[in-house]
Amino acid sequence: MEENIENVIIVGSGPAGYSAAIYTAREDFKPLMITGVEAGGQLELTTTVENYPGFPEGINGPDLMEMMRKQAERFGTRFVRDNVVDVDFTSKPLKVKTQSQEYYAKAVIIATGASAMWLGLESEKRLTGKGVSSCATCDAPFFKNKDVIVVGGGDTAMEDSNFLTKFVNSVTIIHRRNEFRASKAMQDKVLSNPKIKVVWNSAVDEILGDIKVNGIRIKDVESGKTSEIKTDGVFVAIGHKPNTDFLKGKLTLDSKGYIVTKDEVETAIEGVFVAGDVMDPFYRQAATAASGGVKAALRVREYLGKIQ
């Protein structure tokens, strides 16, 4: 049994997981990373990343993830391409169960990230990265002096709309109700912004365009009438969902499913640490996720030093 216990298992890939892997591997902890069947996180859906330090000309999201993976591998990280379906943190060693196997570890870093919630349209999937985005702070500069759509009615949609007006010519918010769900302060900011207009009681029926977005078709939810709006981009802002379904009842989660931490790194369970968007509903940036991975790795070093 002892020989099958890993020093550290990293659950999830993306900037947080890979950064944690690089640091723990360089400490010679020989980390095991369970990447998920679809490795790389949200950056796998991103085209050009222009705000990650060290790449003045920008870099494609998948290319950045591949470089991080190779760096982690160079220092000795081992990878398992599988999905974690369950954990048992009630005793030591800590147990992590995938679809095909059970693993044991002295320490675990959870870096499973969060997934943008989407409308579920085929055209949305086809045009992601070609005018469709779920990250205004990432992609707004690509739409300078253009007209864009924001879909949503909560705080995320309000924040994205206001942020986009720093770059774009106009923002049109499409919302399926006749009032926003966002806080009053956020609503007031949006409704008083001359660059923003709102189309109420409407849902996006289709995103139009062959090679890139050139418009949307919307449907009035009351009358069923459809109409088209020309646009250069569509920002889907209906929220994010942390990838924590397998942790329900295992770790403390907040009302939205994000992992609750003591200090952004440590959970209530000794030896279990957290990094990246899985605990961060606010920043959701590759650079902040990477920094979280570094913090978690350094805390693992401290923890293993105490127990070994």
NORLINRA-V861934 format. One record per backbone hydrogen bond with DSSP energy under -1.0 kcal/mol. NH is the residue of the N-H (numbers start at 0). CO is the residue of the C=O. If there is no record, write none. Layout:
# NORLINRA-V861934
NH CO
NH CO
This chain:
# NORLINRA-V861934
3 0
4 1
5 103
8 106
9 31
10 108
11 33
17 13
18 14
19 15
20 16
21 17
22 18
23 19
24 20
25 21
27 24
28 23
31 7
32 77
33 9
34 79
35 81
43 40
44 41
45 42
48 58
54 51
57 54
58 48
60 46
63 59
64 60
65 61
66 62
67 63
68 64
69 65
70 66
71 67
72 68
73 69
74 70
75 72
76 71
77 30
79 32
81 79
84 96
85 96
87 94
93 104
94 87
95 102
96 85
97 100
98 82
102 95
104 93
105 5
106 6
107 270
108 8
109 272
110 10
114 240
116 238
124 120
125 121
126 122
128 131
129 126
131 126
132 233
138 134
139 135
141 138
142 139
144 166
145 142
147 169
148 232
149 171
150 234
151 173
157 153
158 154
159 155
160 156
161 157
162 158
163 159
164 160
165 162
166 163
167 163
168 145
169 145
170 194
171 147
172 196
173 149
174 198
180 152
181 152
186 182
187 183
188 184
189 185
190 186
191 187
192 189
195 192
196 170
198 172
200 176
201 174
202 218
204 216
205 216
207 214
212 129
213 207
214 207
215 228
216 205
217 226
218 202
219 224
220 200
223 219
226 217
228 215
231 146
233 130
234 148
235 132
236 150
240 114
242 112
243 241
246 243
247 244
249 246
250 246
253 257
256 253
258 277
259 251
261 265
266 271
271 268
272 107
273 264
274 109
278 275
288 284
289 285
290 286
291 287
292 288
293 289
294 290
295 291
296 292
297 293
298 294
299 295
300 296
301 297
302 298
303 299
304 300
305 301
306 302
307 303
